Amino acid sequence: MPRLDRANKTARRLVDRLPVSTTLVKFLIVGGLGYLVNQTVLFLLYDSPAGFALPARGTDLRLIFVTISDLTLLIASIIAVETAIACNFYWHTRWTFRDRLRHRPLPVRYLIFHFTSIGSPVISVAAVNILTPAFGLTPYVSNTIGILLGASWNWTWNTLVIWPNRPTTETLP
């Protein structure tokens, strides 16, 4: 746990200089890590040979009322978002909100986290799949825009529902 101690000290130094809470700084650091995970997975599945099992880029998917202009981009962006959600849950549980009461079992908290986080991935996936074909932005710029728009949604749900501010003195896993 020496790395977490260093990260806690770094977060504390940032908070001492800025008028924000340690929890918010940790939330933003974890969000930044989730962003890197999301972008990396998106790149691996969309722009590298690692996405060999996906349909060819530019493959259309025609549904009843809508046409997806790049099925590969849709699949890659969904997998990238899901991977980032799992990463963020792990770090929020172990670091950001570790001092908060956890009255639900871990799988239940994960499902609630995932359910309440749905707004952010929907925003992110929509941004990638609308801004990229419609405005010619790269998927990475579109993804960044979507992630930034979803951050406030996540902060609200994380602090009010998943890990409400009820500190406890008991040792938490």
Secondary structure, 3 states (H helix, E strand, C coil): CHHHHHHHHHHHHHHHHCCCCHHHHHHHHHHHHHHHHHHHHHHHHHCCHHHCCCCCCCCCEECCCCEECCHHHHHHHHHHHHHHHHHHHHHHHHHHCCCECCCCCHHHHHHHHHHHCCHHHHHHHHHHHHHHHHHCCCHHHHHHHHHHHHHHHHHHHHHHHHCCCCECCCCCC
